[in-house]
Amino acid sequence: MNRNIMLEHLANDTPWDIVIIGGGATGVGCAIDAASRGYKTLLVEQYDFAKGTSSKSTKLVHGGVRYLEQGNISLVMEALRERGHLLKNAPHLTNIQSFVIPVYSLWEQLFYTIGLKIYDILSGTLSLGKTKFLSKRQTTEHIPSINTEKLYGGVLYYDGQFDDSLLCIEMAETAVQQGATVLNYCKATSFVKDNEGKISGLIIEDVISKETQHVKTGVVINATGVFTNAVMQLDDAHKHEFVSPSQGIHLVIDNKFFNGTSAMMIPKTSDGRVLFAVPWHQKVILGTTDTPVDTIKIEPTPLKEEVDFILSHFNKYCNGSITRDDVLSVYVGLRPLVNNKKSKAKTAQLSRAHSLTVSDSGLITITGGKWTTYRRMAQDAVNNAVFVAKLEREKCVTANLPIGNLTKRLEILNQLNQTTPEVSALIHPKYLFTNAEIIYAVRYQMAITLEDILARRIRLLFLDARVAIEVAPMVATIMAKELNKEEDWIKDQVSSFNQLAKQYIF
Ligand SMILES: Cc1cc2nc3c(=O)[nH]c(=O)nc-3n(C[C@H](O)[C@H](O)[C@H](O)COP(=O)(O)OP(=O)(O)OC[C@H]3O[C@@H](n4cnc5c(N)ncnc54)[C@H](O)[C@@H]3O)c2cc1C
């Protein structure tokens, strides 16, 4: 992926079949879907790919065990099917993860075992492993740090796990391989309409050069997550709010506090929430919360109560006494919750997982759902786009389309690592990332800023924000060499990165 080449495509005056606003899981999924069906496709993202909610998930590829309890079988089945597609199509960015639910009575053990057996049955041939009863001793073998007081045993089950922003970036690369033009740091600022009020184009601003471009298209897909309302209001200033944000925070801690390879799932904490402790890149993610918020920010901030909730519940279920000082990073994501009652829009609930609506001007808005189901959401959105723009119908082919090209990536990294000892050196002695990965991210993954590298290409900001701050000047210096930038650029990048990273230390 090369941004300059993409900008040349953008400058070309020929109309696009489909334009997508938003470079998170949903938008990039739409770009792969549309391009692989042969449509001339453009995607614009105002920041970096996955800068929004799509880099801030719990990193689970899952059917949603808790939806079973709500009796939402079709939603679980759809997500389990999508889990199967994702594990098959992106095996290098996903893995099977064992989970243990600690139980405190025989009744609880039976309840969760039956529920999870149903989960297995619903997975059919896509099951990732059999649910099992665990004795108290077996439970402690899986979760050595579990608090054994009153512990009866556990239930073992399997789900999927992934690296969210890396997947999104490799999906963007896949969209490009399929013929799409994808651009980060390009914002959709307004729509252009014909005499009948139908969308015929939009204005895109390159937020780096500040140049604007009128882009012509027969249809636009709005895949902007919690920014959905703002984009809908660009189309119709009187539009009612379609989504409300709810925030979820995660704490990342060292795996010495939660060793072993299984994750822990607490389906119902004392105040009725779900709590996960999931091993990820040799660290452990604890989360999450569900707090309605009024303001929509690209980098939301954690509330003290949310941090305290996670710390106290982790310490209660595990023999831990972790404090804020033990937290390596805290990250916060916003869920776009669909507000159907408030909205007067004609909303088609394709499933309870995601919502799709088509406005009078032809704007297609797709939102809700989850990372796991992005492919299905994209399929629905593109089917509707084809209908709105009266394009020739082509079949969706993404169910079996591989994502990314691991062989090519490893080949290039290997070549880079062989150039000089400086290139193959580790970015930091505690982490296995090499300087070659910085060069790779700039040359092939459209990394423009220091944050693009440290937050979403190499996940250091999420794994250990203090170490990310420590290596920032060195990483910026390597980037500057690649991008032909001066000393001032390095200073600016380090300063704005540090400002953000401090928020992750809180
Ligand atoms: C705390 C939390 C945990 C989660 N955990 C999981 C999980 O473990 N597994 C799972 O399957 N799902 C999970 N999810 C859900 C999942 O993360 C989301 O469903 C998914 O990331 C949403 O992707 P999106 O593309 O719709 O939104 P986003 O990722 O937010 O992308 C929208 C993009 O649109 C861009 N944009 C907005 N306006 C414009 C404009 N005018 N021009 C250009 N670009 C624009 C934004 O910058 C943003 O990057 C979780 C969600 C939360 C909040």
The ligand as a Gaussian input file, in Angstrom:
#p B3LYP/6-31G(d) Opt

LIG

0 1
 C      -14.714000      -2.174000      24.619000
 C      -15.053000      -2.953000      23.397000
 C      -14.645000      -4.285000      23.269000
 C      -14.960000      -5.000000      22.125000
 N      -14.510000      -6.286000      22.013000
 C      -14.826000      -7.011000      20.926000
 C      -14.339000      -8.336000      20.775000
 O      -13.577000      -8.839000      21.598000
 N      -14.711000      -9.019000      19.663000
 C      -15.538000      -8.497000      18.729000
 O      -15.868000      -9.200000      17.773000
 N      -15.982000      -7.225000      18.815000
 C      -15.639000      -6.471000      19.880000
 N      -16.050000      -5.164000      19.988000
 C      -16.807000      -4.566000      18.884000
 C      -15.880000      -4.118000      17.749000
 O      -14.689000      -3.559000      18.252000
 C      -16.606000      -3.108000      16.875000
 O      -17.818000      -3.698000      16.462000
 C      -15.833000      -2.735000      15.624000
 O      -14.508000      -2.396000      15.924000
 C      -16.531000      -1.548000      14.969000
 O      -15.827000      -1.211000      13.811000
 P      -16.318000      -0.019000      12.902000
 O      -15.498000      -0.074000      11.675000
 O      -17.780000      -0.083000      12.730000
 O      -16.008000       1.294000      13.757000
 P      -14.595000       2.038000      13.990000
 O      -13.501000       1.075000      14.200000
 O      -14.807000       3.046000      15.064000
 O      -14.306000       2.761000      12.611000
 C      -15.024000       3.898000      12.188000
 C      -14.014000       4.801000      11.499000
 O      -14.682000       5.832000      10.780000
 C      -13.792000       6.935000      10.732000
 N      -14.529000       8.153000      10.337000
 C      -15.496000       8.772000      11.045000
 N      -15.937000       9.871000      10.378000
 C      -15.226000       9.940000       9.226000
 C      -15.219000      10.865000       8.134000
 N      -16.030000      11.927000       8.089000
 N      -14.356000      10.643000       7.111000
 C      -13.505000       9.572000       7.140000
 N      -13.483000       8.672000       8.175000
 C      -14.330000       8.842000       9.193000
 C      -13.255000       6.980000      12.155000
 O      -12.080000       7.724000      12.234000
 C      -13.078000       5.506000      12.476000
 O      -11.749000       5.056000      12.263000
 C      -15.723000      -4.402000      21.105000
 C      -16.114000      -3.060000      21.217000
 C      -15.771000      -2.336000      22.344000
 C      -16.163000      -0.912000      22.453000

